[in-house]
Amino acid sequence: MKDNIIQRLEALRQAMRTRGIDLTIISHVDPHQSEYMADHWHLREYLSGFNGSAGTLVVSLDDAKLWTDSRYFLQAAQQLDETGITLMKDGLAITPSITDYIRTTLPSGSTVGIDGMLFSINSERDLKEKLGEVGINLVTDFTPADEVWANRPPLPSDKAFIHDMKYAGESTRDKIGKILARVKEAGADAILISALDEIAWALNLRGKDVAYNPVVTSFLYLGKTGSTLFIDDVKVTDSVREYLAGNDISIAPYNSVLKFASALPLTTKVLVDPGLSSSALVTALGKRILLGRSPIPLLKGIRNDVQIEGLHRAMLRDGIALVRSFMEIEETLSQGKRLTETGVCKILTRNRSLQPDYFDDSFGTIAGYKGHGAIVHYEPTEESDAEIYPDGLLLVDSGAQYLDGTTDITRTVSLGNPTADERHDFTLVLKGCIALASAVFPEGTCGVQLDILAHQYLWKEGKTYLHGTGHGVGSFLNVHEGPQSFRNRIDHLTTVPFAPGMVTSDEPGLYVTDKYGIRCENMILTVVDRETEFGRFLRFDTVTLFPFDINLIETSMFNDDEIKWINEYHKKVYDLLTPSLNEKETAWLAAKTQPISRK
């Protein structure tokens, strides 16, 4: 495999020489700026061997480097070994940005080549400006994939299907009306949507084009004089075609979106989100373009009553599957049978798949035993698959796509003989999880203001984690969505005020290299707490239903409120799940949810 990577990089360099390009940037992205995407767009993985969901490959004629964040430092180091590609640990003070690296490496007059369909408008403009300051040229039509990628996977051809109103809770016609009203407020006549989750939500369509994310590869134009879905015809069934026509939406080929955009009347103002849309649209739309935030993430991020009811049903079924899965894990180990990390993944998927309305997992299960748990987004492979024994910590981050809701949960459990350090660190992390879940705050509060609640106990001991504390979760859509998030930096996600109906993950962690990883994750629903003379106050309702490992809690570190919270949460889990469990399962859950007290 390592030899293949070296050969592939040389083929890329030959394509660069032919075009007169000195350096190219290969991002892990598709024309829709997706986090997860169809195999057709996995060029960075093909060229580097690194398969993390975040990372950018930079290749010059004599060097190659890959930037990725802290979630993937260990994984990337392993996968890039002996490929000639240098790991650049993004986010560390000693690591230059990609742009700064290029500016200080290439001489004036050099040429950088990118594929404009795979760069957002914002990122392409920023790159062009900064490179131009030092006399480096940027070309945006370098598309080497078809030339260097042997046997490139085709675009997905799976059929799109309609997401029933009993799950969606709002019609496509009503959603389009709300979208166009906000488009008009922004001063535009139409909107061109690239983000696949936005399209799926707006049209109540779903598909299987991307692993774990039930989206459909397409572009969507919504206008006051007509709307068009750009999609490969093979994906459209007769019922979907009829459904779209009933909502006044015509169909055009997927690859015709740029031609369509360039043929629109010059007087048409088209709203395009510069962070979610390809820079190639700027050339196609010309003076028709109006750059601005898409109104859809906020509309989509606030669940309606039908979706909230569906979320609770999905969490109940997920909790049942988790009880059966962790029971099976324990029984397998106690019987001395062989169990590996991939075996844990299979157990979880099998038990979830037996639940009504199961569609898929919501992401690749992370099952990290001992040191593998310290690799933040570790996903076991045939090569890395570790055998699990009845001792040490096991970190399991998993979730499912049900027709009525998306789930995401992380539990860290002791398989036997937890050390004092493991218990201490677990308790620090859980205290942060509880503190965030218990927050009461005035309307208008953002994620960057609340994030410190989850970090505080770790920071007091000089410890931290570098990933975000929480992300928005879709409704039978992407497990990672906006518009809100918890993170200790200011950006477009952390400055969105929380609103009733938003669903977010709450997942602080701590990772000790080569020893263990700890993460405690629940999903929380924003609800109204009360109204006073000072305004409306909000809080979070924890909707995930599965216990934390009480054997890892150092109760002397808990205060009275934390003791009360964990006991009340575990009682809720027990009360809601046991009507669906048999006698053996009920007894197991009773042991896992017994009340704790300070020793």
N, C-alpha and C positions, 0 to 999 in steps of 0.2 A: 504493500500500500504506500509506504513512504517513497519508494522509487517512482510509483505512479504520480505522486504529487510533484516530484522534481520534473518529470517529463511534461506534465500539464502546465507547469509554470513556464517551462521553456517554450511550449507552443504558444502560450499567451504572449511571451516576449517577442516571438517572431511576428505575431500579428501586430504588436506595437511598433516594431521596426518598420513594417510595411506601411503603416499609417504615419510614421514620423512622430510617434508618441514616446515621451521619455518616462512617463509614470502614469499608472492608472489606479483608480480606486474602485474596488469591488465591494459594494455594500450587500448585506444580507437583507434584501428588500425586493418587493415586486412593484409593478406600476401603481399599486394601491397603497403603498407605504405600510404594508401589513407587518405585524410582528411574526406571525406564523403564516406560511404560504405554501402553495402547491409546489411539488418537486420540480416543476418546470423552471422555477426561479432560483434554485439552490446552487447558483454558480459559485458563490464563495466557498461553500462546503466542498464542491467538486474540486476546486483549485487548491484548497488548503487542508482538507481532511477534518477541519474543526466544524462540529455540528451544533454548537450552541445557538440559542435563539437571538443573541446579540453579539455583533462583532463585525469589524470592517477590515478587509485585506487591502494592503497598499503594496503594489508591485512596481519596482523600477527595473531598468534593464540589467541591473547587477545586484539587486537586493529585494527582500520581501519582508514585510512586517504585518502583524495582525493586532489590532486594538480590540480589547474587550474589557468588560467591567468586572467588578470583584466577584460576582456570582460565578464566573467562569475561569478565574485565574488558575486553579489547579487542573481543571479539565482541559483547558487550552494548552497548558504546559505539557501535559501528557500527549495530547493529540498532535501537537506541532513538533514534538521531539523528532529529530533526524530528518526534518523536511527542508531545512534551510530557512524556515520562516521564524522570525524573532517575535516573541510575545511582548506586546506593549501593554502594560497594566494601566488601563484608562482610569482616571480618577485620582491617581496618586500624584503628589506634587512633583515628583521627579520625572513624570511621563509627559512629554510634550503632546499637544493636540496634533491631530493629523495635519491640519493646515500649517501649524508652526513647524512641524517636521519638514513638510514639503518646501516651505519658504526658506528654511535654512539649509536644505540639502540640494535643491536644484538651482542651477545658475539662471540668471536672467535670460530670457529668450527661449527657455524650455517650454515643452508642451505637456499638459496633463489632459488625459482623455477619460471621459465618463459617458455612461449611457443616460441620457436625459430622462428617459422613461423611468429610471430607477433612482432618481434623486428628486427630493421634494423641491418645490419652488424656493422655499426658504434656504435650504441647504445649498442648492446650486448658486443662488445669488450671493450668499455669504462667502462661499468658496471662490467664486469668480472675482469678487471685490478684493478679497485678501490676497489672492495670487496676483491679481493685476497690480497691486501696490508695489510688488517687487519684480514686475516685468515678466511674469510667468503666464503663458497663454492657457486658456481652458477651451477645449472642444467638447461638445455634448452629444456627438453622434457616433461615439466609439462603442460598437455593439459586438463584442467578440464572442459571445456565447455560442452562436451557431457554428462559428468557425473552429473554435477550440474544444467544444464539448461534444465528444463522440457519444452517440446514442442518447442525446438529450431527451428527457421525458417530455411527452406532448402536453399541451394544455389539458386540464381535466375535462372529461366529457360526461360526468355524472348528471343525472336529471335534477333540475330544480323542483321543489315542491312547495305547496302553500302551507303556511303556518296558521293553523285553525284559529278562528276568533275566540274559541273557548280557552285558548292559551294566551293569545296576543292581547285580547281585551280592548282593542281599538282597530277600526277599519283602516285600510290603506288610504281610502279617499279622505278620511278625516285627518290622517297624518300628513298627507300631501298638502291639504289646506293649511295646516299649522306651519309647515315648512315654508310654503310660498308666502304666507303672511309675514314671516320673519325675514324672508328674502327681500320683500318689498320694503320693510322697515330699514334694511341695510342699503337701500337705493339701487337694487338690482331688479331685473326682469325675470331672471332664471337662475338656476344653480346647477353646476356640473359636479357630481358626486363621484369620488373615486374610492373612498373607504368602503370595504366590503361589508363591515358590520352595519354601517349607516344605510346602505342599500337594502340589506336583508331586513332591517327594522322597518324602514319606510314602506317597503312593498309587502311586508309579511311573507317573504320568501325565505326558504332555507335550502341548504344543499350539503354535499359532502366533498366539496372541492379541496378543502384544506383539512388536514388531520386535526381532529379535536374541535375545530371551529366550524359550525354548520352554516357556512356562507357560500355564496355563488359568485364565481368569477365574472365580473361585469362592470360597466360604468352606467351611471344613470343621469340623464338630463331631465330636469323638471322645469317647465316654463308655463307661463300663463296662457300661451297659445298652443301648447302641445308638449308632450313628454315622451322620451325615448329611452329604452333599456338596450344597452349595447352588450350582446351576449351571443355566444356561438349557438347557432340554430339547433344543433344536435342536443342541446341541454334543455330545450323547451318542449314540454309535452303539450298535447292538445288542451288539457284542462288549464295549464298555466297560461297558454296563449289566450284562451278565452277569458281567463281571470284578468290578465293584463289589459286586454281590449276593453273589458267592462269597467276598468279604471282609467280609460283613455290614455293608455300607454302603448306606443308602438314599439316594434322590435327592429334592431339593426345589428349587423355583424359586430362582434367584439372589437376587431381591429380597425373598425371604421370611425372610431371616436374622434381622432385628430382631423380626419377629412370632414366630418360633420361639423366640428367646432370651427374650422376655417371657412365653412360655407354659410355660417349664420349671418343674418342681416347685420350690417355694421352698426346699426342703432341699438342692437340688443346688448344689454349689460348683463354679464354672466358672473355670478358670485362663485369664486373658487377659493377653497381653503388652502393657503400657501404651505401649511404644514402637513397636509394630507394628500396633496395632489402633485403629480409629476411636473417637472419644469418644462417638459415638452409641450404642455398645454398653453404655456405663455406664448410660444411662437404661433401655435395654431389659432388661438383666440385673438391675439394682437390687442388692439385698442378696445375690444369688447370686454376684456377681463376686468373684474372688480375683485381685488383680493380682500378677503375677510374670513373670520372664523365661521365655520359651518354651524348652523343653529341646531343640528341634529343631535350631537352628543348630549346636550342638556335635556332635550326633549326625550331622548332615549334613556338617559340615565335616571330619570325619575319614574319609577314603576307605578302603573295604575293598580287599582284594587284587585283586578283579576290576576295580574302578574304577582302581586304580593301573596295572594292566596296560593297560587301555584308554587311560589318559592317555598312556603311552609310545607306544602305537600312533598315537594322534592327533597327537602331537608329531612323529613320524616323517613322517607324511603332510603335516603342515603345513610341515615343513622342506623337503620336496620341492617343494611349491607355491611356497614363498618363493624357492628357488633359481631356479625357472623365471620367477617374476615379476620379480625384480631383474635377471636376465639380459635379459629383454625390455625393461625400462626402459632399461638401458644401451645395448642394440642400437638401440632407437628413437632415442635421442639421438645416438648415433654416426653414424647414417644420415641425420641432419638432418631427421627427420620430426617433425611437431608433436606435442607431448605436454603435457598439462595435469594439474593436480592430480586432477581427476575421472577423467582417463584412467588415472592410477596406481591409483586405487581400483578401477576396472573390471578392470584387469589382475590385481590380487590376487584379487578375487572370482571371476573366470573360472578362474584356475588352481587355486584351492581347490575350486571347484565340480566340477572334474574328478576330484577325489580320492574314493575309496570312503568311504561313510558320511557324506559332507558333508550338512549340513542347512540351514545358513544362516551368514552372518557373525555374530560374537558381539557386534558393535557397529558403528556407522558408522565406516568407516575414516578415520583422521586422516592426511591427506597434506598437510603444510605446507611449502611451498617458501620458502626465505629468511625474510623477515619473518613470513610466515604460520605458520612453525614456532614462533614465540614466543607464539602464541595457544594456550594449553595444550590446550584441547579443541576446537580448530578442525576443522570438517568442511567441505570445499569445497562450494560451491553454484554454481549457474549464474552468479550475480552475482559471486561472489568468485574463481571459478576462474582461477588464475594459470597462464600458460604457463611451462614448465620448460625451462631451457637447461643446457648442459653446464658449469655452474660453480655454486658456492654449495652450501649444505647443504639436504638434503631430509629431513624428519622423517616417518617412516611408523609409525603406531601402528595395528595391525590384529589381527584374530583371527577364529576360526571356531568354529562349533558342529558338531562331529561327534557321531554317535550314541554314541561311546565316550569323548568328552572335549571340553572347552572350552579354546580357546587364546587367548593374549593376548601380543603381542610388540611392542616398539618398537625400531626401528633408525634411527639417524641416519647418513646417508651423505653423503660428499662427491661431488659430480658433476663436480668439477674445480677445481684451484687453491685448495686450502684455505688460509686465512690462518693466521698464527701464533696469533691470538686464538682462532680456531675450534678449532685443534688443542689448544691449552692447555685451553680450557674443556671440550672433549670428554673429554680425559684426566682432568680432575678428576672429571667425572660418572662415567666408567667406573671409576675407582678406588673411588668410593663403592659402585657396583654390585657390584664384586668383593669389597669388604670385607664387605658384608652377606652375600653368597653364601657366603663363607668362614667365617662365624661358627661357633664351637663354644660351647655354652652349657648350663648346668645345666637340668634339667627344672624347669618352673615359671616360666621366663623369659617375659616378655611383649614385645609389639611396641614399646611406648614405651621399653623398656630397650635395644632393639637399634637403634632408628632412628638414633641418633647416628653409627653406623658409616657410614651412607650420606651423611650431611651433613658429616662432619668436614672433608674436604678443601676443600669449598666455604667452610665457615665460617671456616677459617683465612685465607681471602683476602677475607673480608667479603662473600661471595656466598651465595645460598641459593635455594631454591624453596619455594613455599608450599602445594603440594599434598601429599597423603600419599605416603609412599615405597612403600607396597604394600597390596594388598587381597586378601582371600580370593577364590578363583575356584571356581565351581561345577563339577559333573561333568555335562556336557550340561545345564547350567542357567545361571543368571545369571553374567555375567562378573565382576560386582561382588557379592561375598557376604561375610558374616561367617563365623565369629564373631571372627576374628583380623584384625589389620592392623598395619602399620608406620606410625607417625605420631608426631611429637614433641609430642604433648599427651596428657593423661590423659583417656580416655573409656571407654565400655563395650566398645569394640572393641580398643583398645590395651592393655587390662589383662587380656585373655584369654590364659592361658599357651599357648604353642605345644605341640603334641602330634604324635607320629608319624602321618602320613597327611594332615596339613593341607597344602594347596597355596595358595601366596601369590605375588603379583607382587613383583618387586624392581625399582623403577623411579625412581631419582633423576633429576633433570633440572636444566636451567639455561636461562633464557629472557632474551634481550636484545631489548628492544622494537624492532621494525622492522628487525632485522638477522637474527637466527637463533634457532632453538630447538634444544635438545639434550636427548634423553632416551634412556637405555639401559635396556631392560626385558627381563628373563627371568622365567619362572615357576620357582619353587623348591618342592621337596617336603621337608617335615620328616621326617627319619629319625633312628634311634638311632645315635649315634656310638660310645659305649662306656659301660661301667659301671665305676666305681672305688669305693674306700672312701668317697668323698665323694658318691656317688649316681650317678644316670643322667644322661649328657650327650647332647645332641641336636646335630644339624647340618642343613644344607640340601643337597639334591641338585638341581642345576640340570637341569631337564628340557627346556627349550627348545633347539631344534637349528637354529641359524643363526648365521653368524659376525658379529662386530662389524667395522666398517670399520677395518682396520689402517692405512690411509693417514691416518686422523685421530688415531692414537695418537702422542703425543710420548713415545717410549720412554725418554728421559732422565728423565722424571718417574716412571717405574715402578721399584719395588724388585724384588728377585729373586723374591719370592713372587708378585708380580703378573705378572711375565713368565712364570713357570711356570704360573700359573693360566690365562692367556689361551692359551698354547700347548697345554696339556692339553685345555682346552675346545674349541679349534678342531680338534684331532686327533680328539676324540670326535665332533664334528659331521661331519667328513670320513668317518670310519670307518663311522658309522651311516647316512649318507645315500647314499654313493656306490654301494652295491649296487643302488640303485633308480634311478640316474641313467645317462644315456647318456654317450658319450665326450666330447662337447662340454661337457655340464653338469659332468662330473667335472673336466675341465680348468679350467673357470671356478671351481669350488669349491676346487680345489687352490691356485689363485692367491690366493683370498680367505682361505685358512687357513694360508698358509705361516708357519713359525715366525718370531717377532720376537726381537730382542735389543736390549739397551741400547746406544745409539750412543756 
